């Protein structure tokens, strides 16, 4: 994945002073977000924090700052969207 522009990441809300840190943090959080999007029902926020290589507290705080929703709210919405699409397919 190419490294995103630092100005775009700052506008997106990724916290960090140095652009290398900001880009690395975004890549970790984006990997965890992709994991939550494809997660089975038994997936926990702890698993996503482990994927991002962050403590659970740090992960939750940075995830909310970056994506505008807590990891739990994001996971819940993702599971509901998946269930909705499965019901509409039938």
N, C-alpha and C positions, 0 to 999 in steps of 0.2 A: 504494500500500500504506500503510495507516495506521501511524503510529509506535507500536511496542510499548511497554508499560509498563516503566519502568526497573527496578523491583523484579523483574519477571519475567525481564528480561534478566540481571540480576545472579544470580538463582537458576539461570538456564540456563547460566551460566558465561561470559558475554561479558565480556571484560576491558576495563575503562576506568573512570576515576573519574567523569567527567561523563556524565550520562545522554544528552546529545545525541551525544557521541562514541560511546557504547555502542550507541545505536540506529543511527547511521550505519554503524558497523563491522558490526553484525549484518546490516544490509541488503546490504552489499557481500558478506559471506560467504555469505548466503543466495542471492544472485544467482549466485555462483560454484558453490554446491552444486547449484542447479537446472541450471546448465550441465553439471556433471559427471553428473547424473542422465540427461540427454538426449544426452550426448556420443557421437560416433561412436568407433570403435575407435582412430583415430589421435590422439585428444585427449591433450594432455599437461597436467601440473600447471602448467606455465608458462602455458598458455592460460587456465586457471582463475585463476591469480594476476593475469594481465593483465585479466581480466573484473572482478576485485575491486579493480583499481587498486592493488595492493600488490606489494612485492618478493616473490620466490619464498620466501625465508626467513621473512619476516614473515607471509606468507599461510599457510605450513605451520604455523607456531607458533600463530597465532590460530585457524586452522581446527581444529586438534587441541584447543585449549582450549575452543572453543565446542561442537563436535559430538562430541568424545570419540574421534575416530579421525583418523588422518593422512589428508591428501587422497589419497595413493596407495592406502591401504587402503579408503577410501570409494569411490574410482573402481573398484577391483577388485571390491568387493562389488556395486556398481551394475551393472557389466558382467556379472557372474555371475548376478545376479537377472534381468537382461534375457534372457540366454541360456537360463536355466532356463524362463522363461515362454514363450520361442519354442519350446523343445523340447516343452513340455507342450501347446502349441496344435496340434501335428501329430498 
